[in-house]
């Protein structure tokens, strides 16, 4: 699984994490294919927001409700570990209910903030390839599928034309029918 963030989006994540400290920040990442188009910070309504995060359900529902209209999809969630590393806690793993989403974590333990992304499927954690600041490549990376579709259409079309041409040539090469008596 891949996730592309722009530098601005990554710094939005870090800034939200720093701004919410000592609480955990949280929010969602929406976009197209594997490229984020928007980082949406949401309220952390956990009873103990210093050690936990819980995204406000209503806020989440209203974000999800406008995804289709904006032609984007939910790519993932993010939250911060104000004093930890960007690695999912056992609670993060237990509460990950979206197996296709990327769970981005901002770790603020060290002077240099760290970001990592994870895919959590029914208790199994896999690292997501997180690309930051490769938006030029990102734009390209969403193209090949469309291009190859267009290419395959072009190939099919030229194959069909070649076939028609072959038939026309074959017919024109047929010996003339014998003259009728
Ligand atoms: Zn966590």
Backbone and ligand atoms as CSV (ligand in chain L), in Angstrom:
chain,resi,resn,atom,element,x,y,z
A,1,UNK,N,N,0.847,-1.198,0.000
A,1,UNK,CA,C,0.000,0.000,0.000
A,1,UNK,C,C,0.881,1.247,0.000
A,2,UNK,N,N,0.452,2.230,-0.763
A,2,UNK,CA,C,1.219,3.465,-0.904
A,2,UNK,C,C,0.367,4.658,-0.477
A,3,UNK,N,N,1.022,5.677,0.007
A,3,UNK,CA,C,0.324,6.923,0.318
A,3,UNK,C,C,1.249,8.092,-0.009
A,4,UNK,N,N,0.728,9.010,-0.807
A,4,UNK,CA,C,1.497,10.192,-1.201
A,4,UNK,C,C,0.938,11.426,-0.517
A,5,UNK,N,N,1.810,12.131,0.185
A,5,UNK,CA,C,1.438,13.406,0.801
A,5,UNK,C,C,2.335,14.484,0.210
A,6,UNK,N,N,1.796,15.689,0.069
A,6,UNK,CA,C,2.671,16.805,-0.291
A,6,UNK,C,C,3.401,17.241,0.976
A,7,UNK,N,N,4.445,18.049,0.786
A,7,UNK,CA,C,5.152,18.589,1.943
A,7,UNK,C,C,4.206,19.414,2.816
A,8,UNK,N,N,3.316,20.165,2.156
A,8,UNK,CA,C,2.366,21.010,2.893
A,8,UNK,C,C,1.443,20.135,3.741
A,9,UNK,N,N,0.982,19.030,3.150
A,9,UNK,CA,C,0.081,18.144,3.902
A,9,UNK,C,C,0.814,17.527,5.087
A,10,UNK,N,N,2.055,17.127,4.867
A,10,UNK,CA,C,2.830,16.547,5.973
A,10,UNK,C,C,3.026,17.586,7.071
A,11,UNK,N,N,3.288,18.842,6.674
A,11,UNK,CA,C,3.505,19.838,7.730
A,11,UNK,C,C,2.185,20.209,8.403
A,12,UNK,N,N,1.069,20.082,7.675
A,12,UNK,CA,C,-0.238,20.274,8.326
A,12,UNK,C,C,-0.427,19.236,9.429
A,13,UNK,N,N,-0.058,17.994,9.131
A,13,UNK,CA,C,-0.177,16.908,10.129
A,13,UNK,C,C,0.681,17.206,11.346
A,14,UNK,N,N,1.920,17.607,11.074
A,14,UNK,CA,C,2.857,17.851,12.176
A,14,UNK,C,C,2.411,19.057,12.995
A,15,UNK,N,N,1.973,20.094,12.284
A,15,UNK,CA,C,1.529,21.292,13.005
A,15,UNK,C,C,0.314,21.006,13.872
A,16,UNK,N,N,-0.631,20.217,13.332
A,16,UNK,CA,C,-1.806,19.878,14.135
A,16,UNK,C,C,-1.364,19.084,15.367
A,17,UNK,N,N,-0.440,18.128,15.148
A,17,UNK,CA,C,0.057,17.312,16.272
A,17,UNK,C,C,0.715,18.200,17.330
A,18,UNK,N,N,1.544,19.145,16.879
A,18,UNK,CA,C,2.241,20.015,17.835
A,18,UNK,C,C,1.255,20.947,18.536
A,19,UNK,N,N,0.283,21.428,17.757
A,19,UNK,CA,C,-0.693,22.369,18.302
A,19,UNK,C,C,-1.560,21.710,19.380
A,20,UNK,N,N,-1.893,20.431,19.183
A,20,UNK,CA,C,-2.783,19.737,20.130
A,20,UNK,C,C,-2.028,19.215,21.361
A,21,UNK,N,N,-0.716,19.149,21.294
A,21,UNK,CA,C,0.073,18.641,22.419
A,21,UNK,C,C,-0.269,19.437,23.676
A,22,UNK,N,N,-0.468,18.850,24.844
A,22,UNK,CA,C,-0.149,17.454,25.175
A,22,UNK,C,C,-1.201,16.435,24.731
A,23,UNK,N,N,-2.315,16.905,24.155
A,23,UNK,CA,C,-3.326,15.945,23.701
A,23,UNK,C,C,-2.900,15.305,22.392
A,24,UNK,N,N,-3.515,14.179,22.096
A,24,UNK,CA,C,-3.306,13.562,20.799
A,24,UNK,C,C,-4.183,14.287,19.775
A,25,UNK,N,N,-3.592,14.597,18.649
A,25,UNK,CA,C,-4.356,15.168,17.542
A,25,UNK,C,C,-4.949,14.014,16.742
A,26,UNK,N,N,-6.016,14.278,15.982
A,26,UNK,CA,C,-6.534,13.231,15.101
A,26,UNK,C,C,-7.320,13.850,13.956
A,27,UNK,N,N,-7.494,13.066,12.921
A,27,UNK,CA,C,-8.222,13.553,11.761
A,27,UNK,C,C,-8.208,12.535,10.651
A,28,UNK,N,N,-8.666,12.968,9.483
A,28,UNK,CA,C,-8.718,12.045,8.357
A,28,UNK,C,C,-7.941,12.610,7.174
A,29,UNK,N,N,-7.579,11.688,6.295
A,29,UNK,CA,C,-6.857,12.031,5.081
A,29,UNK,C,C,-7.722,11.567,3.918
A,30,UNK,N,N,-8.093,12.510,3.057
A,30,UNK,CA,C,-8.894,12.118,1.895
A,30,UNK,C,C,-8.084,12.390,0.630
A,31,UNK,N,N,-8.485,11.738,-0.440
A,31,UNK,CA,C,-7.758,11.945,-1.685
A,31,UNK,C,C,-8.241,11.025,-2.782
A,32,UNK,N,N,-7.407,10.934,-3.817
A,32,UNK,CA,C,-7.740,10.074,-4.956
A,32,UNK,C,C,-6.619,9.064,-5.154
A,33,UNK,N,N,-7.012,7.857,-5.472
A,33,UNK,CA,C,-6.049,6.762,-5.629
A,33,UNK,C,C,-5.179,6.681,-4.383
A,34,UNK,N,N,-3.910,7.022,-4.531
A,34,UNK,CA,C,-3.028,6.949,-3.366
A,34,UNK,C,C,-2.535,8.331,-2.953
A,35,UNK,N,N,-3.080,9.372,-3.590
A,35,UNK,CA,C,-2.600,10.732,-3.308
A,35,UNK,C,C,-3.588,11.510,-2.461
A,36,UNK,N,N,-3.103,12.027,-1.351
A,36,UNK,CA,C,-3.965,12.824,-0.490
A,36,UNK,C,C,-4.278,14.153,-1.168
A,37,UNK,N,N,-5.512,14.595,-1.040
A,37,UNK,CA,C,-5.870,15.921,-1.530
A,37,UNK,C,C,-6.157,16.857,-0.364
A,38,UNK,N,N,-6.486,16.282,0.783
A,38,UNK,CA,C,-6.837,17.136,1.925
A,38,UNK,C,C,-6.598,16.418,3.246
A,39,UNK,N,N,-6.089,17.188,4.201
A,39,UNK,CA,C,-5.935,16.706,5.573
A,39,UNK,C,C,-7.020,17.412,6.379
A,40,UNK,N,N,-7.851,16.652,7.035
A,40,UNK,CA,C,-8.956,17.264,7.773
A,40,UNK,C,C,-8.824,16.949,9.265
A,41,UNK,N,N,-8.331,17.914,10.044
A,41,UNK,CA,C,-8.259,17.695,11.491
A,41,UNK,C,C,-9.666,17.576,12.084
A,42,UNK,N,N,-9.845,16.654,12.997
A,42,UNK,CA,C,-11.149,16.465,13.639
A,42,UNK,C,C,-10.957,16.456,15.153
A,43,UNK,N,N,-12.051,16.773,15.899
A,43,UNK,CA,C,-11.920,16.822,17.355
A,43,UNK,C,C,-11.613,15.445,17.958
A,44,UNK,N,N,-10.710,15.447,18.911
A,44,UNK,CA,C,-10.424,14.235,19.683
A,44,UNK,C,C,-11.335,14.263,20.902
A,45,UNK,N,N,-12.315,13.341,20.919
A,45,UNK,CA,C,-13.291,13.371,22.012
A,45,UNK,C,C,-13.020,12.286,23.050
A,46,UNK,N,N,-11.799,11.742,23.047
A,46,UNK,CA,C,-11.458,10.729,24.062
A,46,UNK,C,C,-11.553,11.355,25.445
A,47,UNK,N,N,-11.946,10.542,26.435
A,47,UNK,CA,C,-12.047,11.066,27.802
A,47,UNK,C,C,-10.679,11.460,28.331
A,48,UNK,N,N,-9.668,10.725,27.886
A,48,UNK,CA,C,-8.297,11.028,28.291
A,48,UNK,C,C,-7.484,11.304,27.014
A,49,UNK,N,N,-7.655,12.511,26.453
A,49,UNK,CA,C,-7.064,12.785,25.140
A,49,UNK,C,C,-5.547,12.884,25.152
A,50,UNK,N,N,-4.958,12.855,26.369
A,50,UNK,CA,C,-3.489,12.885,26.434
A,50,UNK,C,C,-2.919,11.528,26.029
A,51,UNK,N,N,-3.671,10.470,26.324
A,51,UNK,CA,C,-3.164,9.129,26.044
A,51,UNK,C,C,-3.963,8.367,25.002
A,52,UNK,N,N,-5.063,8.931,24.562
A,52,UNK,CA,C,-5.919,8.217,23.615
A,52,UNK,C,C,-6.464,9.196,22.584
A,53,UNK,N,N,-6.986,8.627,21.508
A,53,UNK,CA,C,-7.725,9.491,20.596
A,53,UNK,C,C,-9.007,8.783,20.212
A,54,UNK,N,N,-10.035,9.584,20.035
A,54,UNK,CA,C,-11.277,9.047,19.512
A,54,UNK,C,C,-11.865,10.136,18.640
A,55,UNK,N,N,-11.995,9.830,17.368
A,55,UNK,CA,C,-12.535,10.821,16.437
A,55,UNK,C,C,-14.024,10.974,16.696
A,56,UNK,N,N,-14.463,12.205,16.742
A,56,UNK,CA,C,-15.877,12.489,16.934
A,56,UNK,C,C,-16.680,11.881,15.781
A,57,UNK,N,N,-17.600,10.965,16.118
A,57,UNK,CA,C,-18.351,10.243,15.090
A,57,UNK,C,C,-19.122,11.184,14.164
A,58,UNK,N,N,-19.744,12.194,14.764
A,58,UNK,CA,C,-20.555,13.103,13.937
A,58,UNK,C,C,-19.691,13.840,12.940
A,59,UNK,N,N,-18.524,14.294,13.405
A,59,UNK,CA,C,-17.607,15.012,12.518
A,59,UNK,C,C,-17.148,14.088,11.400
A,60,UNK,N,N,-16.891,12.837,11.762
A,60,UNK,CA,C,-16.436,11.868,10.766
A,60,UNK,C,C,-17.535,11.605,9.737
A,61,UNK,N,N,-18.762,11.436,10.215
A,61,UNK,CA,C,-19.880,11.169,9.313
A,61,UNK,C,C,-20.064,12.328,8.338
A,62,UNK,N,N,-19.920,13.558,8.831
A,62,UNK,CA,C,-20.130,14.692,7.922
A,62,UNK,C,C,-19.002,14.779,6.896
A,63,UNK,N,N,-17.808,14.345,7.275
A,63,UNK,CA,C,-16.717,14.292,6.283
A,63,UNK,C,C,-17.021,13.208,5.251
A,64,UNK,N,N,-17.409,12.024,5.732
A,64,UNK,CA,C,-17.677,10.907,4.825
A,64,UNK,C,C,-18.818,11.241,3.875
A,65,UNK,N,N,-19.787,12.021,4.387
A,65,UNK,CA,C,-20.970,12.343,3.576
A,65,UNK,C,C,-20.632,13.197,2.368
A,66,UNK,N,N,-19.578,13.998,2.448
A,66,UNK,CA,C,-19.296,14.865,1.303
A,66,UNK,C,C,-18.186,14.333,0.392
A,67,UNK,N,N,-17.703,13.119,0.673
A,67,UNK,CA,C,-16.607,12.571,-0.134
A,67,UNK,C,C,-17.022,12.345,-1.580
A,68,UNK,N,N,-18.202,11.738,-1.744
A,68,UNK,CA,C,-18.636,11.374,-3.089
A,68,UNK,C,C,-18.833,12.608,-3.951
A,69,UNK,N,N,-19.454,13.602,-3.336
A,69,UNK,CA,C,-19.698,14.865,-4.039
A,69,UNK,C,C,-18.379,15.516,-4.462
A,70,UNK,N,N,-17.359,15.394,-3.613
A,70,UNK,CA,C,-16.047,15.977,-3.940
A,70,UNK,C,C,-15.193,15.034,-4.776
A,71,UNK,N,N,-15.745,13.863,-5.095
A,71,UNK,CA,C,-15.024,12.852,-5.885
A,71,UNK,C,C,-13.678,12.478,-5.278
A,72,UNK,N,N,-13.691,12.315,-3.990
A,72,UNK,CA,C,-12.495,11.836,-3.299
A,72,UNK,C,C,-12.928,10.673,-2.414
A,73,UNK,N,N,-11.960,9.945,-1.921
A,73,UNK,CA,C,-12.304,8.878,-0.996
A,73,UNK,C,C,-11.474,8.992,0.274
A,74,UNK,N,N,-11.896,8.240,1.250
A,74,UNK,CA,C,-11.176,8.231,2.520
A,74,UNK,C,C,-9.910,7.403,2.333
A,75,UNK,N,N,-8.767,8.040,2.445
A,75,UNK,CA,C,-7.514,7.288,2.281
A,75,UNK,C,C,-7.000,6.792,3.625
A,76,UNK,N,N,-7.317,7.544,4.672
A,76,UNK,CA,C,-6.815,7.094,5.963
A,76,UNK,C,C,-7.147,8.029,7.103
A,77,UNK,N,N,-6.590,7.672,8.233
A,77,UNK,CA,C,-6.762,8.442,9.463
A,77,UNK,C,C,-5.381,8.845,9.963
A,78,UNK,N,N,-5.350,9.890,10.759
A,78,UNK,CA,C,-4.073,10.184,11.405
A,78,UNK,C,C,-4.315,10.515,12.867
A,79,UNK,N,N,-3.314,10.293,13.654
A,79,UNK,CA,C,-3.326,10.777,15.030
A,79,UNK,C,C,-1.876,10.933,15.469
A,80,UNK,N,N,-1.711,11.518,16.632
A,80,UNK,CA,C,-0.342,11.791,17.079
A,80,UNK,C,C,-0.030,11.035,18.359
A,81,UNK,N,N,1.238,10.804,18.545
A,81,UNK,CA,C,1.754,10.300,19.812
A,81,UNK,C,C,2.653,11.401,20.376
A,82,UNK,N,N,2.084,12.261,21.247
A,82,UNK,CA,C,2.822,13.449,21.695
A,82,UNK,C,C,4.174,13.120,22.329
A,83,UNK,N,N,4.281,11.951,22.937
A,83,UNK,CA,C,5.567,11.616,23.536
A,83,UNK,C,C,6.069,10.270,23.050
A,84,UNK,N,N,5.545,9.855,21.910
A,84,UNK,CA,C,5.917,8.514,21.465
A,84,UNK,C,C,6.412,8.476,20.039
A,85,UNK,N,N,6.673,7.249,19.614
A,85,UNK,CA,C,7.114,7.023,18.250
A,85,UNK,C,C,5.885,6.803,17.359
A,86,UNK,N,N,6.071,6.940,16.062
A,86,UNK,CA,C,4.916,6.790,15.155
A,86,UNK,C,C,4.586,5.332,14.857
A,87,UNK,N,N,4.416,4.573,15.919
A,87,UNK,CA,C,4.155,3.136,15.789
A,87,UNK,C,C,2.816,2.844,16.463
A,88,UNK,N,N,1.954,2.037,15.829
A,88,UNK,CA,C,0.632,1.796,16.419
A,88,UNK,C,C,0.735,1.113,17.782
A,89,UNK,N,N,-0.030,1.622,18.728
A,89,UNK,CA,C,-0.106,0.978,20.046
A,89,UNK,C,C,-1.060,-0.205,19.926
A,90,UNK,N,N,-1.085,-1.035,20.963
A,90,UNK,CA,C,-2.005,-2.182,20.900
A,90,UNK,C,C,-3.447,-1.685,20.827
A,91,UNK,N,N,-3.703,-0.554,21.455
A,91,UNK,CA,C,-5.054,0.006,21.375
A,91,UNK,C,C,-5.354,0.503,19.961
A,92,UNK,N,N,-4.350,1.154,19.336
A,92,UNK,CA,C,-4.527,1.599,17.952
A,92,UNK,C,C,-4.894,0.415,17.056
A,93,UNK,N,N,-4.243,-0.712,17.306
A,93,UNK,CA,C,-4.480,-1.896,16.470
A,93,UNK,C,C,-5.882,-2.459,16.731
A,94,UNK,N,N,-6.245,-2.490,17.998
A,94,UNK,CA,C,-7.575,-3.016,18.354
A,94,UNK,C,C,-8.689,-2.168,17.769
A,95,UNK,N,N,-8.471,-0.851,17.725
A,95,UNK,CA,C,-9.547,0.055,17.316
A,95,UNK,C,C,-9.490,0.445,15.847
A,96,UNK,N,N,-8.672,-0.243,15.091
A,96,UNK,CA,C,-8.592,0.077,13.660
A,96,UNK,C,C,-9.655,-0.722,12.918
A,97,UNK,N,N,-10.720,-0.034,12.521
A,97,UNK,CA,C,-11.853,-0.744,11.925
A,97,UNK,C,C,-11.918,-0.605,10.411
A,98,UNK,N,N,-10.944,0.089,9.834
A,98,UNK,CA,C,-10.971,0.288,8.381
A,98,UNK,C,C,-9.758,-0.425,7.769
A,99,UNK,N,N,-9.944,-1.665,7.320
A,99,UNK,CA,C,-8.790,-2.450,6.853
A,99,UNK,C,C,-8.115,-1.888,5.601
A,100,UNK,N,N,-8.834,-1.062,4.830
A,100,UNK,CA,C,-8.233,-0.520,3.604
A,100,UNK,C,C,-7.629,0.863,3.806
A,101,UNK,N,N,-7.724,1.372,5.013
A,101,UNK,CA,C,-7.236,2.734,5.255
A,101,UNK,C,C,-5.778,2.712,5.705
A,102,UNK,N,N,-5.119,3.847,5.483
A,102,UNK,CA,C,-3.769,4.032,6.020
A,102,UNK,C,C,-3.911,4.744,7.367
A,103,UNK,N,N,-3.239,4.215,8.360
A,103,UNK,CA,C,-3.238,4.865,9.669
A,103,UNK,C,C,-1.909,5.596,9.828
A,104,UNK,N,N,-1.991,6.906,9.683
A,104,UNK,CA,C,-0.784,7.726,9.769
A,104,UNK,C,C,-0.602,8.160,11.219
A,105,UNK,N,N,0.609,8.039,11.707
A,105,UNK,CA,C,0.897,8.451,13.085
A,105,UNK,C,C,2.050,9.447,13.073
A,106,UNK,N,N,1.848,10.535,13.800
A,106,UNK,CA,C,2.914,11.525,13.966
A,106,UNK,C,C,3.506,11.304,15.346
A,107,UNK,N,N,4.793,11.022,15.396
A,107,UNK,CA,C,5.465,10.815,16.675
A,107,UNK,C,C,6.270,12.051,17.035
A,108,UNK,N,N,6.030,12.575,18.238
A,108,UNK,CA,C,6.705,13.810,18.647
A,108,UNK,C,C,7.703,13.566,19.780
A,109,UNK,N,N,8.146,12.333,19.908
A,109,UNK,CA,C,9.058,12.037,21.015
A,109,UNK,C,C,10.390,12.767,20.842
A,110,UNK,N,N,10.890,12.768,19.614
A,110,UNK,CA,C,12.196,13.375,19.367
A,110,UNK,C,C,12.024,14.808,18.871
A,111,UNK,N,N,13.121,15.552,18.886
A,111,UNK,CA,C,13.083,16.940,18.431
A,111,UNK,C,C,12.569,17.011,16.995
A,112,UNK,N,N,12.954,16.020,16.215
A,112,UNK,CA,C,12.510,15.968,14.828
A,112,UNK,C,C,11.242,15.111,14.754
A,113,UNK,N,N,10.086,15.717,14.423
A,113,UNK,CA,C,8.859,14.913,14.356
A,113,UNK,C,C,9.000,13.793,13.322
A,114,UNK,N,N,8.368,12.664,13.603
A,114,UNK,CA,C,8.440,11.528,12.686
A,114,UNK,C,C,7.034,11.147,12.240
A,115,UNK,N,N,6.916,10.783,10.980
A,115,UNK,CA,C,5.616,10.333,10.462
A,115,UNK,C,C,5.777,8.945,9.877
A,116,UNK,N,N,4.838,8.072,10.186
A,116,UNK,CA,C,4.825,6.756,9.547
A,116,UNK,C,C,3.377,6.373,9.302
A,117,UNK,N,N,3.166,5.495,8.349
A,117,UNK,CA,C,1.803,5.066,8.021
A,117,UNK,C,C,1.725,3.546,8.058
A,118,UNK,N,N,0.557,3.069,8.454
A,118,UNK,CA,C,0.372,1.639,8.671
A,118,UNK,C,C,-0.973,1.194,8.134
A,119,UNK,N,N,-0.984,-0.028,7.666
A,119,UNK,CA,C,-2.259,-0.641,7.305
A,119,UNK,C,C,-2.548,-1.685,8.372
A,120,UNK,N,N,-3.722,-1.593,8.960
A,120,UNK,CA,C,-4.055,-2.486,10.073
A,120,UNK,C,C,-5.277,-3.299,9.677
A,121,UNK,N,N,-5.044,-4.576,9.424
A,121,UNK,CA,C,-6.130,-5.442,8.977
A,121,UNK,C,C,-6.341,-6.551,9.987
A,122,UNK,N,N,-7.425,-6.413,10.720
A,122,UNK,CA,C,-7.808,-7.448,11.686
A,122,UNK,C,C,-6.628,-7.852,12.573
A,123,UNK,N,N,-5.991,-6.857,13.135
A,123,UNK,CA,C,-4.919,-7.138,14.086
A,123,UNK,C,C,-3.539,-7.289,13.465
A,124,UNK,N,N,-3.469,-7.360,12.150
A,124,UNK,CA,C,-2.166,-7.481,11.492
A,124,UNK,C,C,-1.726,-6.111,10.997
A,125,UNK,N,N,-0.488,-5.754,11.304
A,125,UNK,CA,C,0.013,-4.426,10.955
A,125,UNK,C,C,1.070,-4.533,9.865
A,126,UNK,N,N,0.887,-3.741,8.831
A,126,UNK,CA,C,1.885,-3.672,7.757
A,126,UNK,C,C,2.243,-2.228,7.502
A,127,UNK,N,N,3.498,-1.998,7.207
A,127,UNK,CA,C,3.916,-0.625,6.945
A,127,UNK,C,C,3.423,-0.179,5.570
A,128,UNK,N,N,2.943,1.059,5.520
A,128,UNK,CA,C,2.520,1.655,4.252
A,128,UNK,C,C,3.695,2.461,3.706
A,129,UNK,N,N,3.940,2.375,2.395
A,129,UNK,CA,C,4.993,3.196,1.791
A,129,UNK,C,C,4.510,4.639,1.741
A,130,UNK,N,N,5.079,5.451,2.600
A,130,UNK,CA,C,4.647,6.838,2.705
A,130,UNK,C,C,5.619,7.725,1.935
A,131,UNK,N,N,5.097,8.438,0.942
A,131,UNK,CA,C,5.935,9.311,0.119
A,131,UNK,C,C,5.550,10.755,0.412
A,132,UNK,N,N,6.521,11.545,0.787
A,132,UNK,CA,C,6.237,12.937,1.128
A,132,UNK,C,C,6.970,13.854,0.174
A,133,UNK,N,N,6.224,14.791,-0.407
A,133,UNK,CA,C,6.846,15.799,-1.254
A,133,UNK,C,C,7.168,15.321,-2.650
A,134,UNK,N,N,6.520,14.244,-3.083
A,134,UNK,CA,C,6.762,13.732,-4.436
A,134,UNK,C,C,5.520,13.971,-5.285
A,135,UNK,N,N,4.932,15.142,-5.099
A,135,UNK,CA,C,3.638,15.383,-5.734
A,135,UNK,C,C,3.757,15.322,-7.251
A,136,UNK,N,N,4.920,15.718,-7.792
A,136,UNK,CA,C,5.109,15.628,-9.239
A,136,UNK,C,C,4.980,14.190,-9.703
A,137,UNK,N,N,5.661,13.317,-8.955
A,137,UNK,CA,C,5.586,11.895,-9.278
A,137,UNK,C,C,4.197,11.356,-9.024
A,138,UNK,N,N,3.557,11.906,-7.989
A,138,UNK,CA,C,2.224,11.442,-7.638
A,138,UNK,C,C,1.265,11.662,-8.788
A,139,UNK,N,N,1.364,12.843,-9.368
A,139,UNK,CA,C,0.469,13.153,-10.483
A,139,UNK,C,C,0.701,12.142,-11.595
A,140,UNK,N,N,1.957,11.799,-11.805
A,140,UNK,CA,C,2.285,10.819,-12.836
A,140,UNK,C,C,1.775,9.442,-12.434
A,141,UNK,N,N,1.944,9.133,-11.143
A,141,UNK,CA,C,1.630,7.776,-10.722
A,141,UNK,C,C,0.137,7.461,-10.832
A,142,UNK,N,N,-0.704,8.509,-10.859
A,142,UNK,CA,C,-2.132,8.213,-10.996
A,142,UNK,C,C,-2.514,8.092,-12.472
A,143,UNK,N,N,-1.585,8.445,-13.352
A,143,UNK,CA,C,-1.886,8.436,-14.787
A,143,UNK,C,C,-1.792,7.050,-15.436
A,144,UNK,N,N,-0.732,6.275,-15.151
A,144,UNK,CA,C,-0.471,5.109,-15.986
A,144,UNK,C,C,-1.685,4.226,-16.245
A,145,UNK,N,N,-2.553,4.099,-15.242
A,145,UNK,CA,C,-3.706,3.233,-15.429
A,145,UNK,C,C,-4.579,3.744,-16.574
A,146,UNK,N,N,-4.813,5.072,-16.545
A,146,UNK,CA,C,-5.640,5.659,-17.598
A,146,UNK,C,C,-4.917,5.548,-18.938
A,147,UNK,N,N,-3.603,5.836,-18.915
A,147,UNK,CA,C,-2.843,5.789,-20.153
A,147,UNK,C,C,-2.852,4.400,-20.740
A,148,UNK,N,N,-2.673,3.396,-19.863
A,148,UNK,CA,C,-2.609,2.046,-20.399
A,148,UNK,C,C,-3.975,1.628,-20.923
A,149,UNK,N,N,-5.031,2.191,-20.298
A,149,UNK,CA,C,-6.376,1.911,-20.817
A,149,UNK,C,C,-6.511,2.490,-22.215
A,150,UNK,N,N,-6.101,3.760,-22.347
A,150,UNK,CA,C,-6.179,4.427,-23.641
A,150,UNK,C,C,-5.309,3.687,-24.650
A,151,UNK,N,N,-4.160,3.237,-24.158
A,151,UNK,CA,C,-3.258,2.521,-25.060
A,151,UNK,C,C,-3.880,1.214,-25.522
A,152,UNK,N,N,-4.500,0.513,-24.591
A,152,UNK,CA,C,-5.051,-0.778,-24.989
A,152,UNK,C,C,-6.221,-0.578,-25.944
A,153,UNK,N,N,-6.981,0.508,-25.742
A,153,UNK,CA,C,-8.061,0.819,-26.684
A,153,UNK,C,C,-7.460,1.078,-28.063
A,154,UNK,N,N,-6.372,1.866,-28.087
A,154,UNK,CA,C,-5.714,2.199,-29.353
A,154,UNK,C,C,-5.196,0.931,-30.026
A,155,UNK,N,N,-4.640,0.033,-29.214
A,155,UNK,CA,C,-4.095,-1.209,-29.775
A,155,UNK,C,C,-5.214,-2.063,-30.356
A,156,UNK,N,N,-6.315,-2.171,-29.601
A,156,UNK,CA,C,-7.457,-2.958,-30.080
A,156,UNK,C,C,-8.004,-2.374,-31.375
A,157,UNK,N,N,-8.092,-1.024,-31.366
A,157,UNK,CA,C,-8.649,-0.329,-32.519
A,157,UNK,C,C,-7.776,-0.557,-33.744
A,158,UNK,N,N,-6.458,-0.442,-33.575
A,158,UNK,CA,C,-5.576,-0.608,-34.732
A,158,UNK,C,C,-5.556,-2.066,-35.173
A,159,UNK,N,N,-5.717,-2.991,-34.208
A,159,UNK,CA,C,-5.789,-4.408,-34.573
A,159,UNK,C,C,-7.042,-4.663,-35.406
A,160,UNK,N,N,-8.152,-4.047,-34.994
A,160,UNK,CA,C,-9.409,-4.216,-35.724
A,160,UNK,C,C,-9.286,-3.637,-37.129
A,161,UNK,N,N,-8.669,-2.453,-37.217
A,161,UNK,CA,C,-8.486,-1.806,-38.522
A,161,UNK,C,C,-7.593,-2.671,-39.412
A,162,UNK,N,N,-6.537,-3.217,-38.807
A,162,UNK,CA,C,-5.610,-4.057,-39.574
A,162,UNK,C,C,-6.345,-5.286,-40.106
A,163,UNK,N,N,-7.238,-5.818,-39.283
A,163,UNK,CA,C,-8.000,-7.009,-39.684
A,163,UNK,C,C,-8.910,-6.677,-40.864
A,164,UNK,N,N,-9.591,-5.538,-40.749
A,164,UNK,CA,C,-10.477,-5.100,-41.840
A,164,UNK,C,C,-9.657,-4.918,-43.117
A,165,UNK,N,N,-8.495,-4.280,-42.968
A,165,UNK,CA,C,-7.617,-4.040,-44.111
A,165,UNK,C,C,-7.219,-5.372,-44.763
A,166,UNK,N,N,-6.912,-6.359,-43.883
A,166,UNK,CA,C,-6.496,-7.682,-44.354
A,166,UNK,C,C,-7.614,-8.319,-45.193
A,167,UNK,N,N,-8.834,-8.209,-44.695
A,167,UNK,CA,C,-9.989,-8.797,-45.405
A,167,UNK,C,C,-10.143,-8.132,-46.765
A,168,UNK,N,N,-10.045,-6.779,-46.753
A,168,UNK,CA,C,-10.222,-6.029,-48.007
A,168,UNK,C,C,-9.163,-6.465,-49.018
A,169,UNK,N,N,-7.910,-6.564,-48.531
A,169,UNK,CA,C,-6.811,-6.977,-49.426
A,169,UNK,C,C,-7.058,-8.399,-49.929
A,170,UNK,N,N,-7.441,-9.292,-49.015
A,170,UNK,CA,C,-7.665,-10.691,-49.392
A,170,UNK,C,C,-8.767,-10.789,-50.451
A,171,UNK,N,N,-9.842,-10.025,-50.244
A,171,UNK,CA,C,-10.948,-10.051,-51.213
A,171,UNK,C,C,-10.501,-9.534,-52.568
A,172,UNK,N,N,-9.678,-8.465,-52.517
A,172,UNK,CA,C,-9.254,-7.868,-53.786
A,172,UNK,C,C,-8.280,-8.788,-54.520
A,173,UNK,N,N,-7.654,-9.723,-53.776
A,173,UNK,CA,C,-6.680,-10.611,-54.408
A,173,UNK,C,C,-7.351,-11.881,-54.934
A,174,UNK,N,N,-8.612,-12.064,-54.542
A,174,UNK,CA,C,-9.306,-13.276,-54.999
A,174,UNK,C,C,-9.398,-13.236,-56.530
A,175,UNK,N,N,-9.237,-14.388,-57.155
A,175,UNK,CA,C,-9.378,-14.399,-58.613
A,175,UNK,C,C,-10.780,-13.961,-59.017
A,176,UNK,N,N,-10.849,-13.338,-60.100
A,176,UNK,CA,C,-12.176,-12.883,-60.561
A,176,UNK,C,C,-13.071,-14.097,-60.781
A,177,UNK,N,N,-14.340,-13.949,-60.449
A,177,UNK,CA,C,-15.253,-15.104,-60.649
A,177,UNK,C,C,-15.290,-15.481,-62.126
A,178,UNK,N,N,-15.457,-16.757,-62.408
A,178,UNK,CA,C,-15.516,-17.171,-63.808
A,178,UNK,C,C,-16.698,-16.497,-64.495
A,179,UNK,N,N,-16.531,-16.132,-65.740
A,179,UNK,CA,C,-17.626,-15.455,-66.452
A,179,UNK,C,C,-18.838,-16.376,-66.537
A,180,UNK,N,N,-19.975,-15.799,-66.375
A,180,UNK,CA,C,-21.202,-16.598,-66.419
A,180,UNK,C,C,-21.401,-17.075,-67.855
A,181,UNK,N,N,-21.865,-18.274,-67.990
A,181,UNK,CA,C,-22.078,-18.789,-69.337
A,181,UNK,C,C,-23.176,-17.989,-70.071
L,1,ZN,ZN,ZN,-1.836,5.790,18.916
